[in-house]
Amino acid sequence: MPTLEPAARSFGAEADRYDRARPSYPAAAVDRIVARSPGPRVLDVGCGTGISSRQFQAAGCRVLGVEVDARMASIARNGLDVEVSAFETWDPAGREFDAVVAGQTWHWIDPVAGAAKAAEALRPGGLIALFWNVMQPPPEVFAPFGDLLGGTLGKRPMLDTYEVMFSNATNGIRDAGGFGDAEDWRFEWERSYTRQEWLDQLPTFGGYSHLAPARQTDVLTASGAAIDALGGSFTMPYTTVVVAASRS
């Protein structure tokens, strides 16, 4: 089984910034997941710094996080129980959950092994819900970042780029067995960004950390100039996509 663990660990280098700058998820998506779950016990896979976990806690859930990076987990532990492990090798130790959720992380997990582990941890009728925030930046804002990553990212709708993640998640649930048919839920929303807020978030993107320092500076400079040209802020459209299925 190929491992994506090294890539998943890379975000810990910017753990504080990640917690500060990354967006949360729309309340409508969290509420629908909670409504479809047969109970309040939630396992948050790849909980990171606890962004989604805190939302489920606020909705009345009892949340346990599993996180592969100890640096991210150390921040999440401010209010959340977290076990540090790759999810594919994590041991439920006989515990059962009503929902297994994963926000912005399932593409770092083997989709079949991950779904099989989720089935092991879920009670009958429990819900697996895998979700992503998909942004669609104004072209002029995203161009500097996309160009330095090879010139293709951002040249087509970001939802099209993410579709392979949704398909992999759906196929993994099917191939693992033990679940009903997966559903696809979508939630549209917007967030306004100032220049500083967007430049603060950029270093949390996976591709940024692989750029040489001089190239990173180029990205921030060009992105800042683009936002200045728009008046110092812009509105980001988001689509939150949830792939969900119930345990047989």
C-alpha positions as CSV (number, residue, x, y, z in Angstrom):
1,M,0.0,0.0,0.0
2,P,1.6,3.3,-1.0
3,T,1.9,5.8,1.8
4,L,1.2,9.6,1.6
5,E,2.3,10.1,5.2
6,P,5.4,12.2,4.4
7,A,3.3,14.7,2.4
8,A,0.6,14.7,5.1
9,R,3.3,15.6,7.7
10,S,4.5,18.6,5.8
11,F,1.8,20.9,7.1
12,G,3.1,20.7,10.6
13,A,5.8,23.2,9.8
14,E,3.1,25.9,9.6
15,A,0.8,24.5,12.3
16,D,0.2,27.9,14.0
17,R,-0.4,29.6,10.8
18,Y,-2.6,26.8,9.5
19,D,-4.8,27.1,12.6
20,R,-5.0,30.9,12.3
21,A,-5.5,31.3,8.5
22,R,-7.3,28.2,7.2
23,P,-11.1,28.6,6.8
24,S,-13.6,26.6,8.8
25,Y,-16.5,24.7,7.2
26,P,-20.1,26.0,6.6
27,A,-22.5,25.3,9.5
28,A,-24.9,23.8,7.0
29,A,-22.5,21.0,6.1
30,V,-21.7,20.3,9.8
31,D,-25.4,20.3,10.7
32,R,-26.2,17.9,7.9
33,I,-23.5,15.5,9.0
34,V,-24.6,15.6,12.6
35,A,-28.2,15.1,11.6
36,R,-27.4,12.0,9.6
37,S,-25.2,10.5,12.3
38,P,-26.9,8.1,14.6
39,G,-25.3,9.6,17.7
40,P,-22.7,12.1,19.0
41,R,-19.5,10.1,19.0
42,V,-17.3,11.5,16.2
43,L,-13.9,10.4,15.1
44,D,-12.1,13.2,13.2
45,V,-9.5,11.8,10.9
46,G,-6.5,14.0,10.1
47,C,-8.0,16.5,12.6
48,G,-5.0,18.8,12.1
49,T,-5.1,21.7,14.5
50,G,-8.8,20.9,15.3
51,I,-10.6,23.4,13.0
52,S,-13.4,21.0,12.0
53,S,-13.3,19.2,15.4
54,R,-14.2,22.4,17.2
55,Q,-17.2,22.8,14.9
56,F,-18.5,19.4,15.7
57,Q,-17.9,19.9,19.4
58,A,-19.9,23.1,19.2
59,A,-22.7,21.1,17.6
60,G,-22.9,18.9,20.6
61,C,-20.6,16.0,19.5
62,R,-18.0,14.2,21.5
63,V,-14.9,14.2,19.3
64,L,-11.7,12.2,19.2
65,G,-9.1,13.3,16.8
66,V,-6.5,11.2,14.9
67,E,-3.6,13.1,13.5
68,V,-0.4,12.0,11.9
69,D,1.6,15.1,12.7
70,A,2.5,15.7,16.3
71,R,3.0,19.4,15.7
72,M,-0.6,19.8,14.5
73,A,-1.9,17.6,17.2
74,S,-0.3,19.7,19.9
75,I,-2.4,22.6,18.9
76,A,-5.6,20.5,18.6
77,R,-5.1,19.2,22.1
78,N,-6.1,22.6,23.4
79,G,-9.6,21.3,24.0
80,L,-9.6,18.1,22.0
81,D,-8.4,14.5,22.7
82,V,-6.0,13.5,19.9
83,E,-4.1,10.3,19.2
84,V,-1.1,10.7,16.9
85,S,-1.1,8.0,14.2
86,A,-1.5,7.4,10.5
87,F,-5.1,6.5,10.2
88,E,-4.5,3.3,8.2
89,T,-2.5,1.9,11.1
90,W,-4.5,3.4,13.9
91,D,-6.1,1.0,16.4
92,P,-9.7,1.6,17.4
93,A,-9.1,-0.7,20.4
94,G,-12.7,-1.9,20.4
95,R,-14.2,1.6,20.4
96,E,-17.2,2.4,18.2
97,F,-18.1,5.8,16.8
98,D,-21.3,7.2,15.3
99,A,-19.5,9.2,12.6
100,V,-16.0,9.2,11.0
101,V,-15.3,12.5,9.5
102,A,-12.3,14.0,7.6
103,G,-12.0,17.6,6.6
104,Q,-9.5,18.5,3.8
105,T,-7.4,15.3,4.6
106,W,-8.8,12.2,2.9
107,H,-6.6,12.7,-0.2
108,W,-3.6,12.0,2.0
109,I,-5.0,8.6,3.1
110,D,-5.2,5.4,1.1
111,P,-8.9,5.5,0.1
112,V,-9.6,1.8,0.4
113,A,-7.5,1.1,3.5
114,G,-9.0,4.3,5.1
115,A,-12.5,3.3,4.3
116,A,-11.9,-0.2,5.7
117,K,-10.5,1.4,8.9
118,A,-13.5,3.7,9.1
119,A,-15.9,0.7,8.8
120,E,-14.0,-1.0,11.6
121,A,-14.5,2.0,13.9
122,L,-18.1,2.7,13.0
123,R,-21.2,1.2,14.7
124,P,-23.8,-0.3,12.3
125,G,-25.6,2.6,10.7
126,G,-22.7,5.0,11.5
127,L,-21.7,7.6,8.9
128,I,-18.5,8.3,7.1
129,A,-18.4,11.9,5.9
130,L,-15.4,13.1,3.9
131,F,-15.3,16.8,3.0
132,W,-13.3,19.5,1.3
133,N,-13.5,23.3,0.9
134,V,-12.9,24.0,-2.8
135,M,-12.0,27.6,-3.5
136,Q,-12.3,29.4,-6.8
137,P,-10.0,32.5,-6.5
138,P,-10.2,35.4,-8.9
139,P,-7.8,34.5,-11.7
140,E,-5.5,37.5,-11.1
141,V,-5.1,36.5,-7.5
142,F,-4.3,32.9,-8.1
143,A,-2.2,33.3,-11.2
144,P,1.2,33.9,-9.4
145,F,0.8,30.8,-7.3
146,G,-0.5,28.6,-10.2
147,D,2.2,29.8,-12.6
148,L,5.0,28.9,-10.2
149,L,3.6,25.4,-9.8
150,G,3.7,24.7,-13.5
151,G,1.2,27.0,-15.0
152,T,-1.8,24.6,-14.9
153,L,-3.3,25.0,-11.5
154,G,-6.0,27.6,-11.6
155,K,-6.4,27.4,-15.3
156,R,-9.7,25.5,-15.0
157,P,-12.4,25.5,-12.3
158,M,-11.0,24.2,-9.1
159,L,-13.9,21.9,-8.7
160,D,-12.8,20.0,-11.8
161,T,-9.3,19.6,-10.3
162,Y,-10.8,18.2,-7.1
163,E,-13.2,15.8,-8.8
164,V,-10.5,13.1,-8.8
165,M,-10.4,13.3,-5.0
166,F,-14.1,12.9,-4.7
167,S,-14.0,9.9,-7.1
168,N,-11.2,8.3,-5.2
169,A,-13.1,8.7,-2.0
170,T,-16.3,7.3,-3.4
171,N,-14.5,4.4,-5.1
172,G,-12.6,3.6,-1.9
173,I,-15.8,3.4,0.1
174,R,-17.3,1.1,-2.5
175,D,-14.2,-1.1,-2.8
176,A,-13.7,-1.4,1.0
177,G,-17.2,-2.8,1.4
178,G,-19.5,-2.5,4.4
179,F,-21.2,0.7,3.3
180,G,-24.2,1.8,1.4
181,D,-24.0,3.9,-1.7
182,A,-22.0,7.1,-1.3
183,E,-23.8,10.5,-1.6
184,D,-22.4,13.8,-2.8
185,W,-23.5,16.9,-0.9
186,R,-22.5,20.4,-2.0
187,F,-22.7,23.7,-0.1
188,E,-21.9,27.1,-1.7
189,W,-20.6,30.0,0.4
190,E,-18.2,33.0,0.3
191,R,-15.5,34.6,2.4
192,S,-13.9,38.0,2.1
193,Y,-10.1,38.2,2.3
194,T,-8.0,41.2,3.0
195,R,-4.5,41.3,1.4
196,Q,-2.9,40.2,4.7
197,E,-5.4,37.4,5.3
198,W,-4.8,35.9,1.9
199,L,-1.0,36.2,2.1
200,D,-1.1,34.6,5.6
201,Q,-3.0,31.6,4.2
202,L,-0.8,31.1,1.1
203,P,2.1,29.4,2.9
204,T,-0.2,26.7,4.3
205,F,-0.8,25.3,0.8
206,G,1.0,22.1,0.0
207,G,2.8,23.4,-3.1
208,Y,4.2,26.5,-1.5
209,S,6.5,24.7,0.9
210,H,8.2,23.0,-2.1
211,L,9.2,26.2,-3.7
212,A,12.7,27.7,-3.1
213,P,12.7,30.7,-0.7
214,A,13.2,33.2,-3.5
215,R,10.2,31.8,-5.4
216,Q,8.1,31.9,-2.3
217,T,8.9,35.6,-2.0
218,D,7.9,36.1,-5.7
219,V,4.5,34.4,-5.0
220,L,3.7,36.6,-2.0
221,T,4.9,39.8,-3.8
222,A,2.9,39.1,-7.0
223,S,-0.2,37.9,-5.1
224,G,-0.1,41.0,-2.9
225,A,0.2,43.3,-5.9
226,A,-2.8,41.5,-7.5
227,I,-4.9,42.1,-4.4
228,D,-3.8,45.8,-4.2
229,A,-5.0,46.2,-7.8
230,L,-8.4,44.9,-6.7
231,G,-8.6,47.5,-3.9
232,G,-6.9,45.6,-1.1
233,S,-9.5,42.8,-0.7
234,F,-11.5,40.3,-2.6
235,T,-14.3,37.8,-2.2
236,M,-13.6,34.1,-2.5
237,P,-16.3,31.7,-3.6
238,Y,-16.2,28.3,-2.0
239,T,-17.9,25.0,-2.6
240,T,-17.8,22.5,0.3
241,V,-18.2,19.0,-1.0
242,V,-19.1,16.1,1.3
243,V,-18.8,12.5,0.3
244,A,-21.0,10.5,2.7
245,A,-22.1,6.9,3.2
246,S,-23.7,4.9,6.0
247,R,-22.2,1.7,7.5
248,S,-24.2,-1.3,6.6
